[in-house]
Amino acid sequence: MLIFAHTGITLGAAALMAAGANRREKKSWLASLSKYADIRFLIIGSILPDIIDKPIGHLFFSNGRIFCHTLLFFILVTIIGVAVYQRTKNLWGLSLAVGVLAHLLLDSMWITPRTLFWPLMGWDFEKLDIAGYLKKWFQLLMSERVVAIAEIIGFIITVWAGLLIISKKQVTALLKTGKIR
């Protein structure tokens, strides 16, 4: 998956679940999500594995899916999120963890169990040809309908959310608190 698929689909799925749990209140789908998550950290979590792994992985491991694409990373982020919530009742850490989980699901990490369950299945990561990887990435976007459709859906959700936030004059509130009304 690519950036819009990760951010948009994560945001949309979380908002749908929040709206379902909050269906008695007449709030927008993003306002419903604000009750359960810090939207800023949910979005950051949805792309965090790529932000960390892509540069480090391609430079040192010939693979852009390394440490942060593992179940261990998700568990560590979740433990931190739970600890922060227990002490402060702040949702940012749990929101980050949910975003990371969504990233792993959207990347179908179960297909590469050696990475997902690292280091239980060995300490090394699969090696990839970097030049071939970039070509494969572009071909994937152009040829794989699932990836292209996910990216389009994610883009639409992201733009829709952005327009909703702007139209309700909630940009500052979102940036300051991670929530909107």
Secondary structure, 3 states (H helix, E strand, C coil): CCHHHHHHHHHHHHHHHHHHHCCCCCCCHHHHHHCCCCHHHHHHHHHHHHHHHHHHHHHHHCCCCCHHHCHHHHHHHHHHHHHHHHHHCCCHHHHHHHHHHHHHHHCCHHHCHHHHCCCCCCCCCCCCCHHHHHHHHHHHHHHCHHHHHHHHHHHHHHHHHHHHHHHCCCHHHHHHHCCCC
